[in-house]
């Protein structure tokens, strides 16, 4: 087997195995939460038990997952849960799937740069890209699977293989409502760059239609209030898709202020610099990234303009693809350009990435560098949770909730309602889906005085209460 192929396979396997292990350790170290890993676990658990995508929302209502996000791809994990009934299933599959995205990147770069070594360089750049690593470690989200699926989809589209493209594109679009817009962007690229006007426009129309129906029809249908809670993130710029368009015409300055703050510009820099800016040389491909960029930049939620979260899932494929096609425009020295891409990605990972070992290197990234370290406190928490019956309705603080979500009903403390057990961690005080020490402390103090509840476990700040019999 050629050296390049061996290196590619070794790098992909190392990434998948390493990040899978890190993801599982982070879960063991209670670095995951009821929001969001627990939500996904419960939806998969219900799917495996005959009720696809059912879950308990923040306020204790039993709803469909589709009321929050249109990600039916999550239901695929239901049958897998019968074989491996553990949150580790989701974390491991996510790591392995994202790692597999290196193959279409390699094939694409090898084809366009006419060099297997250059192809390997861009595959390594994808694996080293800081946003790729953080996406892999950000708990579990179905949309993370869109990253490799979109990369495979573009590879097939670039080779005029429309049937496998369609299969990958449909699967990717099923991972979250806005991913259809990325597919639509690929269709426009195909229509313009490849002059496949009819096929490209059909792809664009279908991708746009999927996202429009998902956002305007599916989510309101399943949401009790008629619209998604996530529209609240855009209240400053219109509060809905139609409202944002209206604001763009009536108050364009408001759109500009929301999208180009200092934080937004830093976010854009952390996306572009680790690719050595090569993606800017292929602007036509970047059309596919524009909708996701707009969704993130216009949001008032800070996590959407950070590479540490899953909101980059729809951005990574067009950015990496654009970097490859941008390198092609530099017609000479393609291997040297690939080496520049690898170097930029490596430096970006050193400064911004999630690899824990960087903390031992001067100037290396230290953000959440110890998040995968399982402590004595974590072992105490794990032991405490074994006291709670698997069939019981439980209310839990956020980090404990991720370990208790494989059940019919789970509530987020301080919502108690019909819970018969409560689990709380005073060292990681979660109040609903937020970190809030004072409200959590007040709620726990009141609970200790409540005669309806009995404290059955207390050690190192981990508390377990059981409702006393009536």
C-alpha positions in Angstrom: 0.0 0.0 0.0 1.4 3.4 -0.9 2.9 5.5 1.9 0.3 8.3 1.3 -2.6 5.9 1.7 -1.1 4.4 4.9 -0.5 7.8 6.4 -4.1 8.9 5.5 -5.6 5.8 7.1 -3.4 6.1 10.2 -4.2 9.7 10.7 -7.9 9.1 10.3 -7.9 6.2 12.7 -5.8 8.1 15.2 -8.2 11.0 15.1 -11.3 8.9 15.4 -9.9 6.8 18.2 -8.3 9.7 20.0 -11.3 12.0 19.9 -13.7 9.1 20.7 -11.7 8.4 23.9 -11.6 12.1 24.8 -15.3 12.5 24.3 -16.1 9.5 26.5 -13.7 10.7 29.2 -15.2 14.1 29.1 -18.6 12.5 29.7 -17.1 10.4 32.6 -15.7 13.7 34.0 -19.2 15.3 33.9 -18.2 17.8 31.3 -21.4 17.1 29.3 -24.9 18.2 30.2 -28.6 17.5 30.1 -28.4 20.3 27.5 -27.4 19.0 25.0 -26.2 15.4 25.3 -29.0 14.4 27.6 -31.6 15.7 25.2 -30.2 13.5 22.4 -29.8 10.5 24.6 -33.5 10.7 25.7 -34.7 11.1 22.2 -32.7 8.1 21.1 -33.9 6.1 24.1 -37.5 6.9 23.3 -36.9 6.0 19.7 -35.5 2.6 20.7 -38.7 2.2 22.9 -41.1 2.8 20.0 -41.8 6.6 20.2 -39.4 8.3 17.8 -37.7 11.5 19.0 -39.8 12.0 22.1 -38.2 14.0 24.9 -38.8 16.1 28.0 -38.3 19.8 27.4 -36.9 22.3 29.9 -40.3 23.0 31.5 -41.2 19.4 31.9 -43.5 18.9 28.9 -43.2 15.7 26.9 -42.6 16.9 23.3 -41.2 15.8 20.0 -37.6 16.7 19.3 -38.9 18.2 16.1 -40.4 21.1 18.1 -36.8 22.3 18.7 -34.8 21.2 15.6 -35.7 19.2 12.5 -33.0 16.5 12.9 -34.8 13.2 12.1 -31.3 11.7 11.4 -31.2 11.2 15.2 -33.7 8.4 14.9 -31.1 6.2 13.1 -29.5 5.7 16.5 -32.6 4.0 17.9 -31.8 0.5 16.6 -28.2 1.0 17.5 -29.2 1.7 21.1 -30.6 -1.9 21.3 -27.0 -3.0 20.7 -25.1 -0.4 22.8 -27.5 1.3 25.2 -25.1 4.1 26.4 -24.4 7.7 25.7 -20.9 6.5 24.6 -22.6 5.2 21.5 -23.4 8.7 20.3 -20.0 10.1 21.2 -18.0 7.4 19.5 -20.0 7.4 16.3 -19.7 11.2 16.1 -15.9 11.0 16.4 -15.6 8.2 13.9 -17.9 9.9 11.4 -16.1 13.3 11.5 -12.8 11.5 11.1 -14.1 9.8 8.0 -14.5 13.3 6.4 -10.8 13.2 5.8 -11.3 10.8 2.9 -13.4 13.0 0.6 -11.1 16.0 1.4 -8.1 13.8 0.3 -9.9 12.7 -2.9 -11.0 16.2 -3.8 -7.5 17.7 -3.3 -5.8 14.8 -5.0 -8.0 15.3 -8.0 -7.8 19.1 -8.3 -4.2 19.6 -7.2 -3.0 16.5 -9.2 -1.0 15.3 -6.3 -1.6 12.5 -3.7 0.7 14.2 -1.3 -1.1 17.5 -1.7 -4.3 15.6 -1.1 -2.9 14.1 2.1 -1.9 17.6 3.2 -5.4 18.9 3.0 -6.8 15.8 4.6 -4.4 16.5 7.6 -5.4 20.1 7.5 -9.1 19.1 7.9 -8.2 16.9 10.9 -6.1 19.6 12.5 -8.5 22.4 11.8 -9.5 23.7 15.3 -13.2 23.9 14.5 -13.2 20.3 13.4 -11.8 19.2 16.8 -14.2 21.3 18.8 -17.1 20.1 16.8 -16.2 16.5 17.7 -15.9 17.2 21.4 -19.0 19.4 21.8 -21.0 16.7 23.4 -23.2 15.1 20.6 -25.4 16.8 18.0 -26.9 15.2 14.9 -25.8 18.2 12.9 -22.1 17.3 13.5 -22.7 14.3 11.2 -23.6 16.8 8.4 -19.9 17.7 8.2 -18.6 14.4 6.7 -21.9 13.9 4.9 -21.6 17.2 3.1 -17.9 16.5 2.3 -18.9 13.2 0.7 -21.8 14.9 -1.1 -19.6 17.5 -2.7 -17.1 14.9 -3.8 -19.8 13.0 -5.6 -21.3 16.2 -7.0 -17.8 17.2 -8.3 -17.7 13.9 -10.1 -21.2 14.2 -11.6 -22.4 11.2 -9.5 -25.8 12.6 -8.7 -27.4 9.6 -7.1 -24.8 9.1 -4.3 -24.7 12.9 -4.0 -28.4 12.9 -3.4 -28.2 10.2 -0.7 -25.5 12.1 1.2 -27.2 15.4 0.8 -30.6 14.1 2.0 -28.9 12.5 5.0 -27.0 15.7 5.8 -30.2 17.8 5.5 -31.9 15.5 7.9 -29.4 16.4 10.6 -30.7 20.0 11.1 -33.1 22.3 9.5 -30.7 24.8 8.0 -28.3 22.3 6.4 -30.6 22.3 3.3 -29.3 25.8 2.6 -25.7 24.4 2.4 -26.9 21.8 -0.1 -28.6 24.6 -2.0 -25.3 26.5 -2.1 -23.6 23.4 -3.5 -26.4 23.3 -6.2 -25.6 26.9 -7.2 -21.9 26.1 -7.4 -22.8 23.2 -9.6 -25.0 25.3 -11.9 -22.4 28.1 -12.3 -19.0 26.4 -12.0 -19.8 23.3 -13.8 -22.5 24.8 -16.1 -24.9 22.1 -15.1 -27.6 24.8 -14.9 -30.8 22.6 -14.8 -29.4 20.0 -12.3 -27.8 22.7 -10.2 -30.9 24.8 -9.9 -33.0 21.8 -9.0 -30.6 20.9 -6.2 -30.6 24.5 -5.0 -34.4 24.7 -5.1 -34.8 21.4 -3.2 -32.3 22.3 -0.6 -33.9 25.7 0.0 -37.4 24.1 0.0 -36.4 21.5 2.7 -35.1 24.2 5.0 -38.0 26.5 4.4 -40.5 23.8 5.2 -38.5 22.6 8.2 -38.3 26.1 9.7 -41.7 27.5 8.7 -43.9 24.4 8.9 -42.4 21.4 10.8 -41.1 23.3 13.9 -44.2 25.4 14.4 -46.4 22.3 13.9 -44.7 20.4 16.8 -44.0 23.5 19.0 -46.8 24.2 21.4 -46.3 28.0 21.1 -46.4 27.8 17.3 -42.7 28.8 16.7 -39.3 27.9 17.9 -37.8 29.3 21.0 -34.7 30.0 19.0 -36.3 32.9 17.2 -35.7 34.8 20.5 -31.9 34.8 19.6 -32.7 37.2 16.7 -35.1 39.6 18.5 -32.7 42.5 17.9 -32.7 42.0 14.1 -36.3 41.0 13.5 -37.0 37.9 15.5 -37.8 35.6 12.5 -36.7 34.8 9.0 -39.2 37.3 7.5 -38.4 39.8 10.2 -34.7 39.7 9.5 -35.4 40.3 5.8 -37.6 43.2 6.6 -34.9 44.7 9.0 -32.3 44.3 6.2 -34.3 46.7 4.1 -35.7 49.1 6.8 -32.8 49.2 9.2 -29.7 47.8 7.5 -27.4 49.4 10.0 -28.9 47.2 12.7 -28.0 44.1 10.7 -24.4 45.4 10.2 -24.0 46.2 13.9 -25.2 42.7 14.9 -23.1 40.8 12.3 -19.8 42.7 12.5 -19.0 43.3 16.1 -15.5 42.7 17.4 -16.5 39.2 18.6 -17.9 38.4 15.1 -14.7 39.5 13.4 -12.6 37.4 15.8 -14.9 34.4 15.0 -14.4 34.9 11.3 -10.6 35.1 11.8 -10.6 31.8 13.8 -12.4 30.1 10.9 -10.3 31.5 8.0 -6.7 31.8 9.5 -6.2 28.1 10.3 -6.9 27.4 6.5 -4.2 30.0 5.6 -6.9 32.2 4.0 -7.0 29.8 1.0 -10.8 29.5 1.2 -11.1 33.2 0.2 -9.7 32.3 -3.2 -12.8 30.3 -4.1 -15.7 32.6 -3.3 -18.2 30.7 -5.4 -18.0 27.7 -3.0 -18.4 30.1 0.0 -21.9 30.8 -1.2 -22.8 27.6 0.6 -21.4 28.9 3.9 -23.2 32.3 3.8 -26.6 31.1 5.3 -24.9 29.4 8.2 -22.6 32.4 8.7 -25.6 34.7 8.8 -27.5 32.5 11.3 -24.5 32.6 13.6 -23.4 36.2 13.2 -26.9 37.7 13.6 -27.6 35.6 16.7 -27.4 37.3 20.2 -26.2 34.0 21.6 -22.4 34.2 22.2 -21.9 30.4 21.7 -22.9 30.8 18.0 -19.9 32.9 17.3 -17.4 30.5 18.9 -15.6 27.6 17.2 -16.0 25.7 20.5 -19.5 24.6 19.7 -21.4 22.7 17.1 -22.6 25.8 15.1 -19.6 25.3 12.8 -21.0 22.0 11.4 -22.4 23.5 8.2 -19.5 25.9 7.8 -16.5 23.5 7.9 -17.3 21.6 4.6 -17.6 24.7 2.3 -14.6 26.3 4.0 -12.4 23.3 3.6 -13.6 22.7 0.0 -13.0 26.3 -0.8 -9.5 26.0 0.6 -8.8 23.1 -1.7 -10.2 24.9 -4.8 -8.5 28.1 -3.7 -5.2 26.3 -3.7 -5.9 25.1 -7.2 -6.0 28.7 -8.4 -2.4 29.0 -7.3 -1.4 26.9 -10.3 2.2 26.4 -9.3 3.6 24.7 -6.2 0.5 22.9 -5.1 2.4 20.7 -2.8 4.0 23.7 -1.1 0.5 25.3 -0.8 -0.7 22.1 0.8 2.2 22.3 3.3 1.2 25.8 4.1 -2.4 24.7 4.8 -1.1 21.9 7.1 1.2 24.3 8.9 -1.6 26.9 9.3 -4.0 24.2 10.7 -1.3 22.9 13.1 -0.5 26.4 14.4 -4.3 27.1 14.7 -4.7 23.9 16.6 -1.8 24.8 18.9 -3.3 28.2 19.6 -7.0 27.4 19.5 -7.6 23.7 19.4 -9.0 21.2 22.0 -6.0 18.8 22.3 -5.3 18.6 26.0 -1.5 18.1 25.5 -1.1 21.6 24.2 -1.2 22.9 27.8 2.2 21.4 28.3 3.6 23.5 25.5 4.4 27.2 26.1 1.6 29.3 24.5 -0.5 26.3 23.7 -4.3 26.2 24.0 -5.5 25.6 27.5 -9.2 26.1 27.1 -10.9 23.1 28.8 -7.5 21.4 28.8 -8.4 19.3 31.8 -12.1 18.6 30.9 -11.4 15.0 30.3 -9.7 14.4 33.7 -11.9 12.1 35.8 -11.5 13.2 39.4 -12.5 11.7 42.8 -15.5 14.0 42.8 -16.6 12.6 39.4 -16.4 9.1 40.8 -18.5 10.1 43.8 -21.1 11.6 41.5 -21.2 8.4 39.4 -21.7 6.3 42.5 -24.4 8.6 43.8 -26.4 8.3 40.6 -26.5 4.5 40.9 -29.0 5.0 43.8 -31.6 6.3 41.4 -33.8 3.7 39.7 -33.7 3.6 35.9 -37.5 3.8 35.8 -37.9 6.8 38.2 -38.8 10.3 37.2 -35.8 12.4 38.2 -35.0 16.1 38.4 -31.2 16.9 38.0 -28.8 19.7 37.7 -27.4 20.0 34.2 -24.1 18.0 34.4 -25.8 15.1 36.3 -28.7 15.1 33.9 -26.5 14.0 31.0 -26.0 10.7 32.9 -29.7 10.3 33.8 -31.5 11.0 30.5 -32.0 7.4 29.3 -35.4 7.2 30.8 -39.1 8.1 30.1 -39.0 11.4 31.8 -36.3 13.7 33.2 -36.6 17.2 34.6 -34.1 20.0 34.9 -33.7 21.2 38.5 -35.3 23.2 40.0 -38.3 22.0 38.0 -39.6 19.1 40.2 -43.2 18.4 39.3 -43.8 14.6 39.4 -40.1 13.7 40.1 -39.6 11.2 42.9 -35.8 11.7 42.9 -33.6 14.8 42.8 -29.8 14.8 42.0 -27.8 17.9 42.4 -24.1 18.9 42.3 -23.3 21.9 44.3 -19.9 22.2 42.7 -21.4 22.6 39.3 -24.7 24.4 40.1 -27.1 24.1 37.2 -30.4 26.0 37.4 -32.5 24.7 34.5 -30.1 24.9 31.6 -27.9 27.7 33.0 -24.9 27.8 35.4 -26.3 29.8 38.3 -24.8 29.4 41.7 -27.0 31.6 43.8 -30.4 30.4 42.5 -29.3 26.8 42.8 -28.0 27.3 46.3 -31.3 28.9 47.4 -33.4 26.1 45.8 -31.3 23.4 47.5 -31.5 25.1 50.8 -35.3 25.2 50.5 -35.3 21.5 49.5 -33.3 20.5 52.6 -36.1 22.1 54.7 -38.9 20.5 52.8 -40.4 17.6 54.8 -41.6 16.0 51.5 -38.0 15.2 50.6 -35.4 13.0 52.3 -31.6 13.5 51.7 -30.3 10.0 51.0 -26.8 10.9 49.8 -24.4 13.7 50.5 -20.7 13.7 49.8 -18.4 16.3 48.3 -21.2 18.5 47.2 -23.2 15.8 45.5 -26.8 15.5 46.8 -29.5 12.9 46.1 -33.0 13.3 47.5 -35.9 10.9 47.5 -39.5 12.0 47.9 -40.9 10.7 51.1 -43.9 8.4 50.9 -47.3 10.2 51.3 
